[in-house]
Amino acid sequence: MKLKKYCLIILTSLILSNCSSAKYLNKKINNSQRAVKESMSKELDMQFLFREKYINDIIELAKKHPKNPIIIVESYDFMSSGGPAVYVRLYNDEILIKYRLGKTNGKKIREIQYKKHRTNLKKEKYYIYNDLMIIYDKLKLKKQWNANPDEYDDKTCSDGANTIYSVYHPNKKIESMYIRCWIAQYKK
């Protein structure tokens, strides 16, 4: 009987610590993003809630690949002003996880789900998004990847999309960068 009680206490502690670490990480990401784009406060408030749907994937990637930074890309469609990111990508040089916001069809906001697709890049010959490759190369070279957002911003685009790039470093530091429109050209 005592063994059951101890096991229950340990299991409960593990669940609670995982929940608190997920909330803490979500808050750190949110704070980093607010520092670079406070004018998107409605969108960032909404994304804070929606990030709960994939925050554990970020934590899992960090645990499985503790030496790899994780790029978190949250893209907001110009049509969803005040809403959550329509597209989300997580990338750590080995795994790419993509999410697309499901259709609302009158659902309550908490019922809307992201559709998830996961790809193991080591097993497949897979086209990597140029923006992710450019940022990851700078991270590998220990360069300040977000020092000059204008370096990436393409002033010719007119779709109105907004994207926030965040990097979750192995030392738990989070850095973010806002780019209104980036048409990346990766050069090896």
Secondary structure, DSSP 8 states (H G I E B T S, - for coil): -HHHHHHHHHHHHHHHHHHHHHHHHHHHHHHHHHHH-GGGHHHHHHHHHHGGGTHHHHHHHHHHSTTS-EEEEEEE-GGGTTS--SEEEEE-SSEEEEEEE---TT--GGG--EEEEEEETTTS-----HHHHHHHHHHHTT--TTS-GGGT--TT--S--EEEEEEE-TTS-EEEEEES--------
